[in-house]
Amino acid sequence: MKTTLTSSIALAALIGAIAAPAFGQSLRLGTEGAYPPFNYIEADGTITGFDVEIGLELCKRIGQECEIVAQDWDGIIPGLLADKYDFIIASMFITEERKKQVDFSDPYYLAAMTHVLPKDSDITEFTPDSMAGKIIGAQGGTTQADFAEAQYPDAEVRLYPTQDEANLDMVNGRIDLMVGDMLPMLDWTTKTDDGNCCELAGEPVTDPAFVGDGVGIAIRQEDDELREQLNAALAEIRADGTYETINDKYFDIDVYTMK
């Protein structure tokens, strides 16, 4: 399995209003590669998905080639701080806790969490009492895991290295429900054979304490210039319709506005 991919983006594609930053010959874009449809690895080893396509377009707009680096989620912020890559675009919620370690771009999409249940489940409420004794799955190191542990202290919360592994245990009946990011869970339950077992349930979870201020690109705190370059490029692709074109390949709604 490949873990890096160099895009064929031409340096001539920089926009006139944004000068190319002095970050070297290329930027390194860190992503997980295990979170479809946002980032995932194709059978040929190519890393793709909504996050990746947005990231490559932003690199193009600031006049940089991009090398994509796949990194397991639990090490993704440490990898940035250790200079394994220059920025992270991996559906990361902007939270106060994460701001202690990294800076963020403007949000590039909005976010909410959801509960996922087997279609034959008898669970109808999502209160601490109703979850007592239940087995809840979530991806470790995520705000979804933080939410499950904080909201359901009397449940058994099982944490998984990847969302795919949590999904597999749900399919095989090893957990009673999951807490996950709403868009990937909607995609899984409506567009995959395995996900047909299950459905979204309850109201979307939009508490800023857990979903933060949207989803942003993480940058090292000293990289102010790169943050501003990415923000300007993001505004550019929103304005000229490029963002919409990428969005519509993956979603039936505008994830930037959730409408």
Number of C-alpha atoms within 10 A of each C-alpha: 9 13 14 17 17 13 13 11 16 12 16 11 14 18 14 10 10 15 12 18 13 10 13 8 9 16 18 23 25 28 29 28 28 22 19 21 19 22 22 21 19 13 9 8 14 17 23 21 23 22 26 22 18 21 24 21 21 23 28 23 28 24 23 26 21 23 20 26 21 23 22 15 22 15 11 21 23 13 18 22 16 11 12 16 23 23 29 27 24 28 23 22 26 26 19 14 10 15 12 9 15 21 20 24 22 20 18 22 18 20 26 22 22 22 23 26 24 22 13 9 11 9 16 10 11 14 10 15 12 14 21 13 15 16 16 26 29 28 25 19 16 18 23 25 23 17 19 23 17 11 14 20 14 16 18 18 23 17 18 17 15 19 21 15 16 24 26 14 16 23 16 10 12 13 21 20 28 28 25 28 25 18 19 16 25 17 15 21 20 15 11 10 9 15 20 14 18 22 19 21 17 13 11 14 19 16 12 15 13 20 23 21 19 20 24 23 26 28 24 21 14 10 14 13 12 20 21 15 19 23 18 18 22 22 14 16 18 14 11 10 11 14 21 17 12 17 20 13 11 16 14 10 12 15 17 17 10 12 7
